[in-house]
Amino acid sequence: MSDEDLWRVLRGIADMPYGAGQIAALEQLLRRVDAADDRHLAFVSRMQATTGYVYGGEPAKSFVTFSWCLSEFDRDPQPYHQRHLHQLLWHFKYMVSGLLKFPEVPLDRTYAVLDDMERRYRAGGHSLQTVHKHRFRVADHVGDADAAAHWYRLWQTTPRDELSDCAGCDPTSQVGYLADTGRDAEAVALAEPVLAGRLTCTEQPQAILTALLLPYLRTGRGSSARDAHREAYRKLRGNLADLWDIGDHIEFCTLTGNEARAVELVERHLDWLDRPPSPAAAMHFAATAAAALRQAGTATVYRRAAEGRPAAEVPAPTLADELAASATGLAARFDARNGTTHQSEWIARRLAVRPGGEHLPLSASVRRRPARPTGDEPTLPLPAGAQVPADRRGRERAEPSTVTVPADADADELLTLAEESWGRHDRATFQAALAACDERFGTADLPTRTVAHRLALRAAERGDEDDIEGAVELNRAALDLYRSTGEEVPTQVIAGRLGVLLTRADEHAEEGLTLVREAAEVLDRLGDARQRAAAHDRLALALLHRQRWSDALAALDRAPADAGGDRHLAARIALHRAHLFEQSDRVDEARAAAEQARRLGRELGIDELVTAACLARARTVDDPAEAVAACDEALRVAPADAELPVRVARARALLSAGRAADAVDDFVEAVTLCVERGAEGDAFLRWELANAYRVVGRLAEAAEVAEEAVLGLHRLGAQAEADRCRHLLAGVYAGLGEIDPALALLEQLATNLDGPDNLPHRAQVLEEAGGILYDADRDAVAAERFAAAATAYRLADLPLDELRARRREVYAWFWADDRPAAVRAVEQVDGLATTFAGQPDQEPPVTYELAMAAEAGARVLVGEERPDEALARLAGVPDRLRSIEAFGEAAQVEVLVGELLLRLDRPAEAEPLLRRVLGGLPVGSRPVRQTAWLLARALDLLDRETEAAALRAEHDLDPDE
C-alpha cells in the first residue's frame, strides 16, 4: 500500500465514530505506517490515535502514543510538527486527566507532566488558565480542599485563550465543583447561558447536563433534572469512555426513587466492567451500581458471559456486595497512591445513597413507582417459568367475612352454595362458603362424598389462581374418592374437570382428552340438560387447549342450545364459541357469538364475562373505532386482574384507529401494571410502546423504551422478537440523527440473520444501512453495503431487489468518485437488466428499476467522458417513467438528457426540451435552478443572449456560475 493510500485510510478513520472499531482500524494502520518510511504520516497517525484512545474508551494506550509524539517533536523538529503543535499541547490535558484515573501511576508522574505542560505553555506565550484548571483537578482528586480552592480561583481569574477548554467543558467542571461545595443555585445559574448557546464539542451537552442533575434536583427543578437525565443519557449510553458519567445517571435514578430504571441501567452496562476505560471509572460505576442494587429487593440482574464466567441471573443483593467490594478495593488503591483517605470516603458516600424526597418519574415506560416488597412477600425469587400467584398480580380477592352464609347450613349445603356461586361467577360467596365449611367442619369426620366435593372445589380455586399443578393434584384426589362412592354423574363431572386441566400440558394431553371425552359420553346418557351442556363445553375447552378448533366447535354443537336453562353457562359457551370462530377465521360468526356473550354478561351483571366478551368483540370488528368502544366498555367493568389485557387491547385498537397518542398512555399503563404485578411480558409490551412512541413522533422516548425492550427480549431468549425490535430501534436512531448507533444495530442484525432462510431480511438491513450511509455522504462504505445487499438478494432469488441494490451501488460509487468501481457496478446492473428487458407487460416496479438503472449508468458514462453512450442509454426512458406516473424522475432524466445534448453541441435539441421541463417543475423546487442554468447555456449557444440574460435574472443565476 502506497503512502498516498495510507493517508487516504487515515482520513477515512478520522471520519469513523469513536470506539472499538476506530481503535482497531487505527492500530492496523499504525502497523502499516511503521513498515513504511514516512515520518510525517507516523506522527499524524499517532496524534489521531491519542484522540481515538481517549474518546474510544482505552485512555491507557494514549499515554504511549502521546509520549512517542512528544519525543519525536523534541528530537528532530520538522515543519509538520509545528503545524500540529496546538494539538500536541492540547493533548497534555488528556494526559493529566488520564494519569489520575490509574492508581498504579505514581502521583509524582502526574505532577511532572503538569510541570512540563506549564513550561511549554509559558514558552509558547499561552495562558496558564487550563494549567491552573488541571492543578485544581489533582488537588480535588486527592482531597486537598484548600489547594483545590486556591487553584479554582486562579483558574477562574486567569484569561482564557485558544488552549482553554471549550465553552461547555470549562463550565461543566465549574458546575461540578460548585455542586460539591453546596452552591447548587450558582451551578444552575452558571450553566443556563451555556446551555442556551451552541455546543459542538464531542463531550457536550451531555457532560454539563450530567453535572447539573443534582443541582437541578436540590433546587427544586425536577422537570429540568428529568429532561437533563433523558437527553444526556441518550448521548452517553453507547460510549464506553463515558462509563463514569453513566454511574452518575444510575445514582440519580436511585436518589429519585426510580430503582427499577437504575437496575435497568446497571444491567445494560454491567459488562462494561469487564473492559472499563479506567480503574477510576470502574470504581465509580461499581459504587453507584451497588447502591442501586441494594434497593432492588429480590430482583435478579442478567450478567452476560465473559472469559471464565457463564451468563447468569445474579441476585441483586449478591451482585451489590460484589460491586461494593470492588469499588472499596479500588478506592483503597487510589488512597495508597495519593497518601490520603479521600477516595475511600467519597466511595463510602456513593455506596450509602438511598432514595430521598419526592419520587420523580423518569421512565418513558413505567409511570408509577412499583410498590416496595413487604414482609409478606416471598424473600426468594420465583423459579424460572413459575407463575405469579393471583393475589400478587393485583387480583381483588374478596374477604370471606364480607359475605354472610347461613349459620345453620351443614357441610353439604355450604359446599352446594359454593358450587352454585362458582357457576354464577360469585367469587365472594364461593370463598365465604368454603371458609365457613372449613371453620365449622374442618376436623369433622365427614362422608366420603362430602370430602370429595370439598376437594373438587378447592381444586377449582387453585385453577383460578393459575396453580395448575395444585388443581390437578386435588382433582385426582377428589376423583378417587368419587369413584369409591360409585356415583357415576359426579365422578364424570370431576373427571371432565381434571381432563381439561391435563390438556394444558403436552405430557398429559392424551390422558386429559380421554378423560374429558369419556365423561361427556357418560353424561350424555346419565346427566340432565345442564350437565350435558357443561360436559360438552369442557370437551370443547380441552380441544381448544390442543388447538383443534373444528373439533371443539363440533363439541359445542352437541351441547343443548339453552345450556339446560343455565344462562351463566350459556354465556361461557358463547364466549368459547367466539374464540373458536375467531381462531377458525370465521369472523362474522365470532362477532355474533361475542355479542351474545356480552348481552348475557350484561343481563347477569357478571363483569368478567362482559370484559372477556368485549375484548372478543374488539378483536373481531372491522372498524377500529368500534374496537375502541368495546375496549372502553371493558375497561369500565373489568375486575382488577383483567385490567392489564384490557389496556393492551385498547392500546392496539387506538393505534389501529390512528390515535397513537392515546395508545401511548394505555401501553404505558399496561407496562406499569405488568411490572407492578410481577407478570412476564413487559418486554413485549415495551416493544409495542416503542412503536407507538415512534408513530406519534416522540422518537427519544421510542428509543429509550425500545432499548429496554431489546434487553428484556434478549433476556427471555426471544431472539427473533429482539431482532425485530432492534430493526425498529435502528429506524428510530436514524430518525434521531444517531447514525452510528443505527448502523451498529443494522450490522448486528445482518450478522444475526446469517441463515439461508433469513437472506431476504439480511439483504434488507444491509440495504437500509447503505441508505443511511449514502444520506450521510459516506458513499464508499454505502456502496459496499449495497453490494453486500445485492449479493444476499441474489442468493435469495430476488432479482428485482438485486437490481435495485446494484443500481444504488452505482450511485454510491459515482459520488464516492471511484469511477472504476462505478463502471464495474454498471456492468453488473446491465447484466441484471437483460433478464427483465424482454418481458412483455412489465409491472410498474420493473419499469421503474430498469429506467433508473439506465439513468445511473448514464451518469457514470458522463463521468467517463462518454456522452454519446450515455445519451443512447436514456432513449425512451422519460416516457417509460411517465407511463407509471413517476413524473419527478422523468423530469430528472430529461434534465440529464438536456445536459448531454449541450455536451454534444446540440443546443437546438436541448432548448425546447429544457424549456418544457422547466415549465413543469414546481416553483422554488431544487431542480429549477439547475434546469434554468442549462437552458440559459443553450440559449447562449444559440446566440440568444438577451433571452439567456433575462432567464438568469429571473432565477437569480450568476453568469459565471
NORTA-V676052 format. One record per run of one state. SS is the DSSP state (~ for helix, > for strand, _ for the rest). FROM is the first residue (numbers start at 1). LEN is the number of residues. If there is no record, write none. Layout:
BEGIN
((SS & FROM & LEN) (SS & FROM & LEN))
END
This chain:
BEGIN
((_ & 1 & 2) (~ & 3 & 12) (_ & 15 & 5) (~ & 20 & 16) (_ & 36 & 3) (~ & 39 & 18) (_ & 57 & 2) (~ & 59 & 17) (_ & 76 & 3) (~ & 79 & 5) (_ & 84 & 1) (~ & 85 & 15) (_ & 100 & 7) (~ & 107 & 17) (_ & 124 & 5) (~ & 129 & 14) (_ & 143 & 2) (~ & 145 & 13) (_ & 158 & 11) (~ & 169 & 12) (_ & 181 & 3) (~ & 184 & 13) (_ & 197 & 9) (~ & 206 & 13) (_ & 219 & 3) (~ & 222 & 15) (_ & 237 & 3) (~ & 240 & 16) (_ & 256 & 3) (~ & 259 & 17) (_ & 276 & 3) (~ & 279 & 15) (_ & 294 & 6) (> & 300 & 4) (_ & 304 & 2) (> & 306 & 1) (_ & 307 & 2) (> & 309 & 1) (_ & 310 & 2) (> & 312 & 4) (~ & 316 & 23) (_ & 339 & 3) (~ & 342 & 10) (_ & 352 & 38) (~ & 390 & 4) (_ & 394 & 6) (~ & 400 & 3) (_ & 403 & 8) (~ & 411 & 13) (_ & 424 & 3) (~ & 427 & 15) (_ & 442 & 6) (~ & 448 & 17) (_ & 465 & 3) (~ & 468 & 18) (_ & 486 & 2) (~ & 488 & 15) (_ & 503 & 3) (~ & 506 & 21) (_ & 527 & 2) (~ & 529 & 17) (_ & 546 & 3) (~ & 549 & 9) (_ & 558 & 5) (~ & 563 & 3) (_ & 566 & 1) (~ & 567 & 17) (_ & 584 & 3) (~ & 587 & 18) (_ & 605 & 2) (~ & 607 & 14) (_ & 621 & 3) (~ & 624 & 14) (_ & 638 & 2) (~ & 640 & 17) (_ & 657 & 3) (~ & 660 & 18) (_ & 678 & 4) (~ & 682 & 15) (_ & 697 & 2) (~ & 699 & 18) (_ & 717 & 2) (~ & 719 & 18) (_ & 737 & 2) (~ & 739 & 14) (_ & 753 & 3) (~ & 756 & 20) (_ & 776 & 3) (~ & 779 & 17) (_ & 796 & 3) (~ & 799 & 17) (_ & 816 & 3) (~ & 819 & 19) (_ & 838 & 6) (~ & 844 & 20) (_ & 864 & 3) (~ & 867 & 7) (_ & 874 & 3) (~ & 877 & 7) (_ & 884 & 3) (~ & 887 & 17) (_ & 904 & 3) (~ & 907 & 14) (_ & 921 & 5) (~ & 926 & 16) (_ & 942 & 3) (~ & 945 & 10) (_ & 955 & 7))
END
